[in-house]
Amino acid sequence: MVDPPVMHLKTIWLPRSETFVAAWIEQLADWPALVCAEHFVNLDEFPPGACHQLRRPSLPRRLLAALARRYVGDPTLRAPFVADPSLLAFARRAPLLHAHHGEAGPAAWHIARRTGCPLITSFHGRDVAMAVHHRTAWRYRAVFAGGAAFTAVSQRMVRQLITLGAPAERVHYIPTGVLLPAEPGVRDRSGDAPRLLAIGRLTAKKGFAVALEALRLLQTSLPGTRLMLIGDGPQRSALHAQAHRDGLEPYVEFCGALPHHATLAALQHADLLLAPSQTAPDGDAEGAPVVLMEALARGVPVVATNHAAIPEVVPDGIAGRLVAERDAAALAAAVVDLWQQPALRHAMGRAGREHVARQFDLRRSAAQLDALYRQVARPCITP
């Protein structure tokens, strides 16, 4: 008889920016999974296997949540997941519930409370940053009190969750992690100017307007420097307009959102990854960006900002360079410095891969999550 599955609760399965959720579930082979979401996208890339489509909250609940978001300013406030009879039946038999992203924790808590199913909530960045910026930790009060465990993807986030009120003994540092390729690959680094790559949703916290300004500056010091930008989002039009205004169209390629395998292939041809992340005006911030781990795992040094948990992923001066947020001149100077020192750049590529192998191996992270599951799961309840 197949054991009842772990229930994974999300609002949307699965944006391309959240590949780490699918990677975790895939690695947890001993735990059958039931993915429960209100919306399903990119199913060809991330087939969930067993899945259950959640009903949307009622119109009054959605309106109340929208009013709360507008009044408080925190865009991560959301209505609870609908506890329809079939969902409750699954939860009464499940060994545990796993809510992915902090805002899903309070939304799932009433299901856990009604069914007695232990709840793990995983925090990834925006969820914590918004609670800190908008002082909305009150919405986590019940789940902090009754949730079985909480995971954070950085040591910095562990400290933030405890400050927000999570019980320290139930907060666990479990990084997302990546699978290291057998070999980092050999990239053609010939040419007079670097090939830069930036990856992420086109949102304010990614700082891609700063990347374009750095690219403009680099045309003076390293003429012909090119930037490939992979991603889509609300700042697309503004970034295209900036590139046109500054005469950067010959030097920047807007690729839009690409499948994960295509993004990894692009890393094989990049000299440096740019990650100029910053705290957005609404308080949005990074967690520990997986794309940085993917780059380092392939021997690509990173030029990034001293933002959120990025210093945990990219040791400054060892696996790349870190500069201040919103400083395009410093970003450009770091690129010039590394491009002019090929031996240092190659050494950073090797050191970055070794750092990821030690700290962010997905198999090790999955083993940590497996151990946490075994700690909090209740015995399977079979019919």
BALOBA-1460 file (C-alpha; in Angstrom, 3 decimals):
// residues 383
<rec num="1" residu="m" x="0.000" y="0.000" z="0.000"/>
<rec num="2" residu="v" x="1.375" y="3.452" z="-0.942"/>
<rec num="3" residu="d" x="1.808" y="5.771" z="2.018"/>
<rec num="4" residu="p" x="-0.348" y="8.923" z="2.069"/>
<rec num="5" residu="p" x="1.581" y="11.791" z="0.482"/>
<rec num="6" residu="v" x="3.087" y="14.919" z="1.965"/>
<rec num="7" residu="m" x="0.871" y="17.832" z="0.923"/>
<rec num="8" residu="h" x="2.796" y="20.727" z="-0.628"/>
<rec num="9" residu="l" x="0.745" y="23.929" z="-0.520"/>
<rec num="10" residu="k" x="1.409" y="26.833" z="-2.916"/>
<rec num="11" residu="t" x="-0.583" y="29.592" z="-4.514"/>
<rec num="12" residu="i" x="0.969" y="28.984" z="-7.964"/>
<rec num="13" residu="w" x="2.757" y="25.889" z="-9.264"/>
<rec num="14" residu="l" x="5.307" y="26.778" z="-10.614"/>
<rec num="15" residu="p" x="6.928" y="30.054" z="-11.683"/>
<rec num="16" residu="r" x="10.312" y="29.604" z="-13.365"/>
<rec num="17" residu="s" x="11.849" y="31.703" z="-10.600"/>
<rec num="18" residu="e" x="10.954" y="28.976" z="-8.069"/>
<rec num="19" residu="t" x="12.620" y="25.911" z="-9.538"/>
<rec num="20" residu="f" x="14.039" y="25.144" z="-6.090"/>
<rec num="21" residu="v" x="10.610" y="23.970" z="-4.891"/>
<rec num="22" residu="a" x="10.396" y="21.334" z="-7.623"/>
<rec num="23" residu="a" x="14.028" y="20.366" z="-6.980"/>
<rec num="24" residu="w" x="13.352" y="19.786" z="-3.280"/>
<rec num="25" residu="i" x="10.321" y="17.605" z="-3.974"/>
<rec num="26" residu="e" x="12.163" y="15.610" z="-6.639"/>
<rec num="27" residu="q" x="15.021" y="14.880" z="-4.254"/>
<rec num="28" residu="l" x="12.676" y="13.696" z="-1.470"/>
<rec num="29" residu="a" x="12.075" y="10.345" z="-3.138"/>
<rec num="30" residu="d" x="11.022" y="8.640" z="0.116"/>
<rec num="31" residu="w" x="8.112" y="11.045" z="0.558"/>
<rec num="32" residu="p" x="5.260" y="10.765" z="-1.985"/>
<rec num="33" residu="a" x="4.046" y="14.256" z="-2.836"/>
<rec num="34" residu="l" x="0.672" y="15.832" z="-3.511"/>
<rec num="35" residu="v" x="1.027" y="19.348" z="-4.904"/>
<rec num="36" residu="c" x="-1.922" y="21.578" z="-3.982"/>
<rec num="37" residu="a" x="-2.150" y="24.950" z="-5.727"/>
<rec num="38" residu="e" x="-4.740" y="27.476" z="-6.847"/>
<rec num="39" residu="h" x="-3.099" y="27.905" z="-10.259"/>
<rec num="40" residu="f" x="-0.851" y="25.660" z="-12.352"/>
<rec num="41" residu="v" x="1.616" y="27.061" z="-14.913"/>
<rec num="42" residu="n" x="4.700" y="25.727" z="-16.741"/>
<rec num="43" residu="l" x="3.455" y="22.165" z="-16.349"/>
<rec num="44" residu="d" x="5.583" y="21.001" z="-19.276"/>
<rec num="45" residu="e" x="8.732" y="22.021" z="-17.380"/>
<rec num="46" residu="f" x="7.636" y="21.141" z="-13.845"/>
<rec num="47" residu="p" x="5.093" y="18.303" z="-13.975"/>
<rec num="48" residu="p" x="3.859" y="17.944" z="-10.391"/>
<rec num="49" residu="g" x="2.809" y="14.303" z="-10.590"/>
<rec num="50" residu="a" x="-0.084" y="14.006" z="-8.161"/>
<rec num="51" residu="c" x="-1.821" y="17.353" z="-7.828"/>
<rec num="52" residu="h" x="-4.969" y="18.941" z="-6.450"/>
<rec num="53" residu="q" x="-6.321" y="22.273" z="-7.656"/>
<rec num="54" residu="l" x="-7.428" y="24.411" z="-4.748"/>
<rec num="55" residu="r" x="-10.579" y="26.435" z="-5.042"/>
<rec num="56" residu="r" x="-10.099" y="30.172" z="-5.104"/>
<rec num="57" residu="p" x="-11.129" y="31.962" z="-1.905"/>
<rec num="58" residu="s" x="-14.583" y="33.469" z="-1.980"/>
<rec num="59" residu="l" x="-15.027" y="36.951" z="-3.419"/>
<rec num="60" residu="p" x="-15.580" y="38.557" z="0.034"/>
<rec num="61" residu="r" x="-12.370" y="36.941" z="1.343"/>
<rec num="62" residu="r" x="-10.416" y="38.101" z="-1.716"/>
<rec num="63" residu="l" x="-11.766" y="41.627" z="-1.305"/>
<rec num="64" residu="l" x="-10.827" y="41.676" z="2.377"/>
<rec num="65" residu="a" x="-7.322" y="40.514" z="1.525"/>
<rec num="66" residu="a" x="-7.020" y="43.165" z="-1.200"/>
<rec num="67" residu="l" x="-8.141" y="45.864" z="1.237"/>
<rec num="68" residu="a" x="-5.613" y="44.639" z="3.800"/>
<rec num="69" residu="r" x="-2.824" y="44.711" z="1.196"/>
<rec num="70" residu="r" x="-3.762" y="48.248" z="0.217"/>
<rec num="71" residu="y" x="-4.118" y="49.504" z="3.787"/>
<rec num="72" residu="v" x="-0.966" y="47.872" z="5.173"/>
<rec num="73" residu="g" x="1.107" y="48.029" z="1.992"/>
<rec num="74" residu="d" x="2.269" y="44.410" z="2.213"/>
<rec num="75" residu="p" x="1.557" y="42.689" z="-1.129"/>
<rec num="76" residu="t" x="2.100" y="39.212" z="0.351"/>
<rec num="77" residu="l" x="-1.030" y="39.316" z="2.517"/>
<rec num="78" residu="r" x="-3.491" y="36.754" z="1.144"/>
<rec num="79" residu="a" x="-6.741" y="35.008" z="1.909"/>
<rec num="80" residu="p" x="-6.609" y="31.502" z="3.447"/>
<rec num="81" residu="f" x="-6.584" y="28.437" z="1.235"/>
<rec num="82" residu="v" x="-10.071" y="27.006" z="0.783"/>
<rec num="83" residu="a" x="-10.463" y="23.904" z="2.946"/>
<rec num="84" residu="d" x="-12.808" y="21.986" z="0.643"/>
<rec num="85" residu="p" x="-13.909" y="18.503" z="1.760"/>
<rec num="86" residu="s" x="-11.492" y="16.635" z="-0.505"/>
<rec num="87" residu="l" x="-8.546" y="18.735" z="0.705"/>
<rec num="88" residu="l" x="-9.484" y="18.097" z="4.330"/>
<rec num="89" residu="a" x="-9.783" y="14.375" z="3.591"/>
<rec num="90" residu="f" x="-6.241" y="14.369" z="2.171"/>
<rec num="91" residu="a" x="-4.923" y="16.358" z="5.132"/>
<rec num="92" residu="r" x="-6.474" y="14.031" z="7.705"/>
<rec num="93" residu="r" x="-4.380" y="11.166" z="6.308"/>
<rec num="94" residu="a" x="-1.215" y="13.053" z="5.359"/>
<rec num="95" residu="p" x="1.964" y="12.757" z="7.431"/>
<rec num="96" residu="l" x="2.518" y="16.507" z="7.173"/>
<rec num="97" residu="l" x="1.727" y="19.705" z="5.287"/>
<rec num="98" residu="h" x="4.522" y="21.757" z="3.736"/>
<rec num="99" residu="a" x="3.684" y="25.386" z="2.901"/>
<rec num="100" residu="h" x="6.143" y="26.945" z="0.445"/>
<rec num="101" residu="h" x="6.803" y="30.660" z="1.045"/>
<rec num="102" residu="g" x="5.895" y="32.396" z="4.241"/>
<rec num="103" residu="e" x="2.573" y="33.788" z="3.100"/>
<rec num="104" residu="a" x="1.367" y="30.233" z="2.480"/>
<rec num="105" residu="g" x="1.916" y="29.361" z="6.145"/>
<rec num="106" residu="p" x="-0.913" y="31.417" z="7.653"/>
<rec num="107" residu="a" x="-3.060" y="30.496" z="4.638"/>
<rec num="108" residu="a" x="-2.496" y="26.799" z="5.415"/>
<rec num="109" residu="w" x="-2.619" y="27.011" z="9.194"/>
<rec num="110" residu="h" x="-6.391" y="26.653" z="9.496"/>
<rec num="111" residu="i" x="-6.148" y="23.371" z="7.520"/>
<rec num="112" residu="a" x="-3.444" y="22.086" z="9.854"/>
<rec num="113" residu="r" x="-5.458" y="23.125" z="12.902"/>
<rec num="114" residu="r" x="-8.650" y="21.423" z="11.698"/>
<rec num="115" residu="t" x="-6.948" y="18.158" z="10.757"/>
<rec num="116" residu="g" x="-4.169" y="17.863" z="13.321"/>
<rec num="117" residu="c" x="-1.628" y="17.563" z="10.510"/>
<rec num="118" residu="p" x="1.847" y="18.990" z="11.334"/>
<rec num="119" residu="l" x="2.740" y="22.066" z="9.273"/>
<rec num="120" residu="i" x="6.194" y="23.079" z="8.024"/>
<rec num="121" residu="t" x="6.481" y="26.559" z="6.518"/>
<rec num="122" residu="s" x="9.472" y="27.434" z="4.315"/>
<rec num="123" residu="f" x="10.551" y="31.071" z="4.024"/>
<rec num="124" residu="h" x="12.540" y="32.241" z="1.006"/>
<rec num="125" residu="g" x="13.093" y="36.015" z="1.083"/>
<rec num="126" residu="r" x="10.282" y="38.303" z="0.008"/>
<rec num="127" residu="d" x="8.011" y="36.864" z="2.690"/>
<rec num="128" residu="v" x="10.401" y="37.833" z="5.504"/>
<rec num="129" residu="a" x="11.495" y="41.129" z="3.969"/>
<rec num="130" residu="m" x="7.911" y="42.324" z="3.631"/>
<rec num="131" residu="a" x="7.041" y="41.363" z="7.210"/>
<rec num="132" residu="v" x="10.050" y="43.341" z="8.450"/>
<rec num="133" residu="h" x="9.457" y="46.372" z="6.215"/>
<rec num="134" residu="h" x="5.693" y="46.641" z="6.741"/>
<rec num="135" residu="r" x="5.655" y="45.420" z="10.380"/>
<rec num="136" residu="t" x="3.223" y="42.624" z="9.517"/>
<rec num="137" residu="a" x="4.702" y="39.866" z="11.687"/>
<rec num="138" residu="w" x="1.311" y="39.783" z="13.457"/>
<rec num="139" residu="r" x="-0.064" y="37.680" z="10.605"/>
<rec num="140" residu="y" x="2.419" y="34.917" z="11.497"/>
<rec num="141" residu="r" x="1.472" y="34.872" z="15.186"/>
<rec num="142" residu="a" x="-0.800" y="31.816" z="15.027"/>
<rec num="143" residu="v" x="1.428" y="29.781" z="12.726"/>
<rec num="144" residu="f" x="4.502" y="30.644" z="14.812"/>
<rec num="145" residu="a" x="2.651" y="29.420" z="17.885"/>
<rec num="146" residu="g" x="1.299" y="26.184" z="16.400"/>
<rec num="147" residu="g" x="3.443" y="25.321" z="13.372"/>
<rec num="148" residu="a" x="5.652" y="22.270" z="13.720"/>
<rec num="149" residu="a" x="8.740" y="23.825" z="12.083"/>
<rec num="150" residu="f" x="9.999" y="26.674" z="9.914"/>
<rec num="151" residu="t" x="12.825" y="26.617" z="7.388"/>
<rec num="152" residu="a" x="14.941" y="29.535" z="6.212"/>
<rec num="153" residu="v" x="17.320" y="29.592" z="3.249"/>
<rec num="154" residu="s" x="19.993" y="31.702" z="4.944"/>
<rec num="155" residu="q" x="21.484" y="32.243" z="8.367"/>
<rec num="156" residu="r" x="20.453" y="35.885" z="8.090"/>
<rec num="157" residu="m" x="16.852" y="34.827" z="7.586"/>
<rec num="158" residu="v" x="17.006" y="32.518" z="10.587"/>
<rec num="159" residu="r" x="17.873" y="35.527" z="12.749"/>
<rec num="160" residu="q" x="15.120" y="37.615" z="11.148"/>
<rec num="161" residu="l" x="12.457" y="34.944" z="11.766"/>
<rec num="162" residu="i" x="13.423" y="34.675" z="15.424"/>
<rec num="163" residu="t" x="13.252" y="38.467" z="15.736"/>
<rec num="164" residu="l" x="9.792" y="38.377" z="14.118"/>
<rec num="165" residu="g" x="8.622" y="35.937" z="16.794"/>
<rec num="166" residu="a" x="9.299" y="32.425" z="15.506"/>
<rec num="167" residu="p" x="10.410" y="30.036" z="18.288"/>
<rec num="168" residu="a" x="14.172" y="29.613" z="17.880"/>
<rec num="169" residu="e" x="14.054" y="25.881" z="18.545"/>
<rec num="170" residu="r" x="11.688" y="25.369" z="15.594"/>
<rec num="171" residu="v" x="13.582" y="27.461" z="13.038"/>
<rec num="172" residu="h" x="15.911" y="25.424" z="10.805"/>
<rec num="173" residu="y" x="18.501" y="26.639" z="8.329"/>
<rec num="174" residu="i" x="18.030" y="24.585" z="5.148"/>
<rec num="175" residu="p" x="19.462" y="26.219" z="2.024"/>
<rec num="176" residu="t" x="17.809" y="25.517" z="-1.296"/>
<rec num="177" residu="g" x="20.907" y="24.198" z="-3.079"/>
<rec num="178" residu="v" x="21.703" y="23.020" z="-6.596"/>
<rec num="179" residu="l" x="22.992" y="19.868" z="-8.224"/>
<rec num="180" residu="l" x="26.601" y="20.291" z="-9.268"/>
<rec num="181" residu="p" x="27.370" y="19.295" z="-12.847"/>
<rec num="182" residu="a" x="29.985" y="16.550" z="-13.082"/>
<rec num="183" residu="e" x="32.374" y="19.099" z="-14.571"/>
<rec num="184" residu="p" x="32.027" y="22.886" z="-14.697"/>
<rec num="185" residu="g" x="32.454" y="22.800" z="-18.478"/>
<rec num="186" residu="v" x="34.902" y="24.634" z="-20.692"/>
<rec num="187" residu="r" x="33.734" y="28.025" z="-21.898"/>
<rec num="188" residu="d" x="35.246" y="29.959" z="-24.791"/>
<rec num="189" residu="r" x="36.544" y="33.099" z="-23.083"/>
<rec num="190" residu="s" x="38.248" y="34.584" z="-26.119"/>
<rec num="191" residu="g" x="37.441" y="38.120" z="-27.145"/>
<rec num="192" residu="d" x="38.255" y="41.692" z="-26.210"/>
<rec num="193" residu="a" x="35.202" y="42.344" z="-24.066"/>
<rec num="194" residu="p" x="33.288" y="40.302" z="-21.501"/>
<rec num="195" residu="r" x="30.005" y="38.561" z="-22.019"/>
<rec num="196" residu="l" x="27.839" y="39.356" z="-19.031"/>
<rec num="197" residu="l" x="24.698" y="37.538" z="-17.966"/>
<rec num="198" residu="a" x="21.894" y="38.619" z="-15.639"/>
<rec num="199" residu="i" x="18.988" y="36.355" z="-14.719"/>
<rec num="200" residu="g" x="15.767" y="36.986" z="-12.814"/>
<rec num="201" residu="r" x="12.309" y="38.449" z="-12.858"/>
<rec num="202" residu="l" x="12.291" y="42.015" z="-14.128"/>
<rec num="203" residu="t" x="11.339" y="43.560" z="-10.797"/>
<rec num="204" residu="a" x="12.752" y="46.428" z="-8.768"/>
<rec num="205" residu="k" x="14.628" y="44.241" z="-6.289"/>
<rec num="206" residu="k" x="16.751" y="42.687" z="-9.057"/>
<rec num="207" residu="g" x="18.386" y="46.041" z="-9.843"/>
<rec num="208" residu="f" x="18.576" y="45.488" z="-13.581"/>
<rec num="209" residu="a" x="18.300" y="49.232" z="-14.269"/>
<rec num="210" residu="v" x="21.619" y="49.520" z="-12.411"/>
<rec num="211" residu="a" x="23.020" y="46.703" z="-14.562"/>
<rec num="212" residu="l" x="22.118" y="48.642" z="-17.708"/>
<rec num="213" residu="e" x="23.726" y="51.796" z="-16.329"/>
<rec num="214" residu="a" x="26.879" y="49.767" z="-15.573"/>
<rec num="215" residu="l" x="26.775" y="48.428" z="-19.141"/>
<rec num="216" residu="r" x="26.657" y="52.004" z="-20.432"/>
<rec num="217" residu="l" x="29.729" y="52.894" z="-18.359"/>
<rec num="218" residu="l" x="31.542" y="49.772" z="-19.547"/>
<rec num="219" residu="q" x="31.299" y="50.887" z="-23.182"/>
<rec num="220" residu="t" x="33.971" y="53.468" z="-22.295"/>
<rec num="221" residu="s" x="36.350" y="51.206" z="-20.358"/>
<rec num="222" residu="l" x="35.604" y="47.900" z="-22.139"/>
<rec num="223" residu="p" x="34.006" y="48.757" z="-25.501"/>
<rec num="224" residu="g" x="31.822" y="46.007" z="-26.877"/>
<rec num="225" residu="t" x="30.845" y="44.529" z="-23.525"/>
<rec num="226" residu="r" x="27.570" y="42.683" z="-23.998"/>
<rec num="227" residu="l" x="24.826" y="41.771" z="-21.550"/>
<rec num="228" residu="m" x="22.317" y="38.963" z="-21.939"/>
<rec num="229" residu="l" x="19.296" y="39.514" z="-19.691"/>
<rec num="230" residu="i" x="17.072" y="36.486" z="-19.056"/>
<rec num="231" residu="g" x="13.705" y="37.083" z="-17.437"/>
<rec num="232" residu="d" x="10.405" y="38.842" z="-17.716"/>
<rec num="233" residu="g" x="8.312" y="40.955" z="-15.407"/>
<rec num="234" residu="p" x="6.725" y="44.341" z="-14.708"/>
<rec num="235" residu="q" x="9.881" y="46.389" z="-15.471"/>
<rec num="236" residu="r" x="10.260" y="45.038" z="-18.994"/>
<rec num="237" residu="s" x="9.033" y="48.172" z="-20.780"/>
<rec num="238" residu="a" x="11.059" y="50.506" z="-18.567"/>
<rec num="239" residu="l" x="14.258" y="48.525" z="-19.136"/>
<rec num="240" residu="h" x="13.739" y="48.418" z="-22.907"/>
<rec num="241" residu="a" x="13.183" y="52.192" z="-22.850"/>
<rec num="242" residu="q" x="16.356" y="52.722" z="-20.812"/>
<rec num="243" residu="a" x="18.394" y="50.632" z="-23.251"/>
<rec num="244" residu="h" x="16.999" y="52.605" z="-26.205"/>
<rec num="245" residu="r" x="17.595" y="55.977" z="-24.520"/>
<rec num="246" residu="d" x="21.212" y="55.148" z="-23.678"/>
<rec num="247" residu="g" x="22.070" y="53.608" z="-27.053"/>
<rec num="248" residu="l" x="22.601" y="50.169" z="-25.533"/>
<rec num="249" residu="e" x="20.477" y="48.168" z="-27.961"/>
<rec num="250" residu="p" x="23.534" y="46.767" z="-29.830"/>
<rec num="251" residu="y" x="24.984" y="45.559" z="-26.526"/>
<rec num="252" residu="v" x="22.042" y="44.103" z="-24.601"/>
<rec num="253" residu="e" x="19.914" y="41.098" z="-25.491"/>
<rec num="254" residu="f" x="16.533" y="40.820" z="-23.788"/>
<rec num="255" residu="c" x="15.756" y="37.105" z="-23.912"/>
<rec num="256" residu="g" x="12.534" y="37.058" z="-21.900"/>
<rec num="257" residu="a" x="11.825" y="34.131" z="-19.607"/>
<rec num="258" residu="l" x="13.561" y="30.936" z="-20.720"/>
<rec num="259" residu="p" x="13.160" y="27.300" z="-19.650"/>
<rec num="260" residu="h" x="15.511" y="26.243" z="-16.898"/>
<rec num="261" residu="h" x="17.671" y="24.110" z="-19.196"/>
<rec num="262" residu="a" x="18.150" y="27.051" z="-21.576"/>
<rec num="263" residu="t" x="19.152" y="29.315" z="-18.703"/>
<rec num="264" residu="l" x="21.747" y="26.800" z="-17.549"/>
<rec num="265" residu="a" x="23.058" y="26.557" z="-21.112"/>
<rec num="266" residu="a" x="23.468" y="30.360" z="-21.224"/>
<rec num="267" residu="l" x="25.642" y="30.187" z="-18.107"/>
<rec num="268" residu="q" x="28.107" y="28.019" z="-20.014"/>
<rec num="269" residu="h" x="28.834" y="30.933" z="-22.366"/>
<rec num="270" residu="a" x="29.022" y="33.753" z="-19.792"/>
<rec num="271" residu="d" x="32.213" y="35.263" z="-18.435"/>
<rec num="272" residu="l" x="30.561" y="36.845" z="-15.400"/>
<rec num="273" residu="l" x="27.128" y="36.826" z="-13.817"/>
<rec num="274" residu="l" x="25.753" y="40.197" z="-12.712"/>
<rec num="275" residu="a" x="23.391" y="40.248" z="-9.729"/>
<rec num="276" residu="p" x="22.836" y="43.899" z="-8.703"/>
<rec num="277" residu="s" x="20.017" y="43.086" z="-6.265"/>
<rec num="278" residu="q" x="18.671" y="45.811" z="-3.996"/>
<rec num="279" residu="t" x="15.935" y="46.476" z="-1.491"/>
<rec num="280" residu="a" x="12.948" y="47.679" z="-3.516"/>
<rec num="281" residu="p" x="10.936" y="50.755" z="-2.510"/>
<rec num="282" residu="d" x="8.123" y="48.504" z="-1.230"/>
<rec num="283" residu="g" x="10.567" y="46.546" z="0.960"/>
<rec num="284" residu="d" x="10.940" y="43.535" z="-1.327"/>
<rec num="285" residu="a" x="14.338" y="41.848" z="-0.981"/>
<rec num="286" residu="e" x="16.165" y="38.676" z="-1.921"/>
<rec num="287" residu="g" x="16.642" y="35.551" z="0.105"/>
<rec num="288" residu="a" x="19.617" y="33.493" z="-1.097"/>
<rec num="289" residu="p" x="19.296" y="33.581" z="-4.912"/>
<rec num="290" residu="v" x="19.620" y="30.126" z="-6.428"/>
<rec num="291" residu="v" x="20.872" y="31.555" z="-9.719"/>
<rec num="292" residu="l" x="24.069" y="32.586" z="-7.938"/>
<rec num="293" residu="m" x="24.596" y="28.985" z="-6.829"/>
<rec num="294" residu="e" x="23.935" y="27.769" z="-10.366"/>
<rec num="295" residu="a" x="26.556" y="30.165" z="-11.734"/>
<rec num="296" residu="l" x="29.209" y="29.291" z="-9.163"/>
<rec num="297" residu="a" x="28.549" y="25.570" z="-9.644"/>
<rec num="298" residu="r" x="29.529" y="26.082" z="-13.295"/>
<rec num="299" residu="g" x="32.662" y="28.052" z="-12.514"/>
<rec num="300" residu="v" x="31.185" y="31.463" z="-13.410"/>
<rec num="301" residu="p" x="32.356" y="34.229" z="-11.041"/>
<rec num="302" residu="v" x="29.707" y="36.637" z="-9.792"/>
<rec num="303" residu="v" x="29.638" y="40.416" z="-9.504"/>
<rec num="304" residu="a" x="26.816" y="41.194" z="-7.106"/>
<rec num="305" residu="t" x="25.697" y="43.520" z="-4.335"/>
<rec num="306" residu="n" x="26.136" y="43.265" z="-0.603"/>
<rec num="307" residu="h" x="22.425" y="42.591" z="-0.213"/>
<rec num="308" residu="a" x="20.376" y="40.215" z="1.934"/>
<rec num="309" residu="a" x="22.060" y="36.776" z="2.083"/>
<rec num="310" residu="i" x="24.142" y="37.235" z="-1.081"/>
<rec num="311" residu="p" x="27.384" y="37.407" z="0.983"/>
<rec num="312" residu="e" x="26.586" y="33.903" z="2.297"/>
<rec num="313" residu="v" x="26.354" y="32.597" z="-1.273"/>
<rec num="314" residu="v" x="29.158" y="34.657" z="-2.842"/>
<rec num="315" residu="p" x="32.135" y="35.144" z="-0.503"/>
<rec num="316" residu="d" x="33.544" y="38.534" z="-1.468"/>
<rec num="317" residu="g" x="36.969" y="38.323" z="-3.055"/>
<rec num="318" residu="i" x="36.815" y="34.533" z="-3.190"/>
<rec num="319" residu="a" x="33.970" y="33.622" z="-5.557"/>
<rec num="320" residu="g" x="33.337" y="37.089" z="-6.941"/>
<rec num="321" residu="r" x="33.056" y="40.752" z="-6.062"/>
<rec num="322" residu="l" x="30.395" y="42.435" z="-3.948"/>
<rec num="323" residu="v" x="29.597" y="46.141" z="-4.215"/>
<rec num="324" residu="a" x="27.088" y="48.471" z="-2.615"/>
<rec num="325" residu="e" x="23.474" y="48.477" z="-3.789"/>
<rec num="326" residu="r" x="22.529" y="50.934" z="-6.573"/>
<rec num="327" residu="d" x="26.186" y="51.766" z="-7.362"/>
<rec num="328" residu="a" x="26.529" y="51.306" z="-11.120"/>
<rec num="329" residu="a" x="30.050" y="52.737" z="-11.171"/>
<rec num="330" residu="a" x="31.244" y="50.216" z="-8.568"/>
<rec num="331" residu="l" x="29.524" y="47.400" z="-10.461"/>
<rec num="332" residu="a" x="31.269" y="48.408" z="-13.689"/>
<rec num="333" residu="a" x="34.627" y="48.804" z="-11.917"/>
<rec num="334" residu="a" x="34.354" y="45.287" z="-10.477"/>
<rec num="335" residu="v" x="33.714" y="43.895" z="-13.968"/>
<rec num="336" residu="v" x="36.753" y="45.738" z="-15.344"/>
<rec num="337" residu="d" x="38.926" y="44.522" z="-12.471"/>
<rec num="338" residu="l" x="38.014" y="40.870" z="-12.965"/>
<rec num="339" residu="w" x="38.210" y="41.038" z="-16.764"/>
<rec num="340" residu="q" x="41.727" y="42.432" z="-16.571"/>
<rec num="341" residu="q" x="42.850" y="39.585" z="-14.289"/>
<rec num="342" residu="p" x="42.048" y="36.308" z="-16.090"/>
<rec num="343" residu="a" x="43.986" y="34.172" z="-13.615"/>
<rec num="344" residu="l" x="42.066" y="35.655" z="-10.687"/>
<rec num="345" residu="r" x="38.790" y="35.215" z="-12.542"/>
<rec num="346" residu="h" x="39.534" y="31.565" z="-13.206"/>
<rec num="347" residu="a" x="40.599" y="31.022" z="-9.584"/>
<rec num="348" residu="m" x="37.338" y="32.564" z="-8.412"/>
<rec num="349" residu="g" x="35.451" y="30.218" z="-10.708"/>
<rec num="350" residu="r" x="37.131" y="27.229" z="-9.093"/>
<rec num="351" residu="a" x="36.683" y="28.585" z="-5.570"/>
<rec num="352" residu="g" x="33.015" y="29.341" z="-6.206"/>
<rec num="353" residu="r" x="32.347" y="25.801" z="-7.353"/>
<rec num="354" residu="e" x="34.094" y="24.407" z="-4.265"/>
<rec num="355" residu="h" x="32.050" y="26.741" z="-2.039"/>
<rec num="356" residu="v" x="28.783" y="25.546" z="-3.570"/>
<rec num="357" residu="a" x="29.877" y="21.917" z="-3.188"/>
<rec num="358" residu="r" x="30.501" y="22.507" z="0.526"/>
<rec num="359" residu="q" x="27.522" y="24.697" z="1.370"/>
<rec num="360" residu="f" x="24.790" y="24.407" z="-1.254"/>
<rec num="361" residu="d" x="24.741" y="20.856" z="-2.592"/>
<rec num="362" residu="l" x="21.060" y="20.087" z="-3.220"/>
<rec num="363" residu="r" x="21.455" y="16.500" z="-2.067"/>
<rec num="364" residu="r" x="22.711" y="17.673" z="1.323"/>
<rec num="365" residu="s" x="19.860" y="20.180" z="1.610"/>
<rec num="366" residu="a" x="17.346" y="17.473" z="0.717"/>
<rec num="367" residu="a" x="18.847" y="15.208" z="3.377"/>
<rec num="368" residu="q" x="18.365" y="17.989" z="5.943"/>
<rec num="369" residu="l" x="14.760" y="18.412" z="4.864"/>
<rec num="370" residu="d" x="14.223" y="14.647" z="4.979"/>
<rec num="371" residu="a" x="15.520" y="14.606" z="8.557"/>
<rec num="372" residu="l" x="13.140" y="17.429" z="9.482"/>
<rec num="373" residu="y" x="10.218" y="15.575" z="7.886"/>
<rec num="374" residu="r" x="11.049" y="12.502" z="9.975"/>
<rec num="375" residu="q" x="11.236" y="14.639" z="13.085"/>
<rec num="376" residu="v" x="7.818" y="16.286" z="12.745"/>
<rec num="377" residu="a" x="5.708" y="13.884" z="10.626"/>
<rec num="378" residu="r" x="2.967" y="11.955" z="12.322"/>
<rec num="379" residu="p" x="2.511" y="8.228" z="11.612"/>
<rec num="380" residu="c" x="0.711" y="7.616" z="8.343"/>
<rec num="381" residu="i" x="-3.017" y="7.293" z="8.746"/>
<rec num="382" residu="t" x="-4.327" y="4.745" z="6.252"/>
<rec num="383" residu="p" x="-7.976" y="3.954" z="5.500"/>
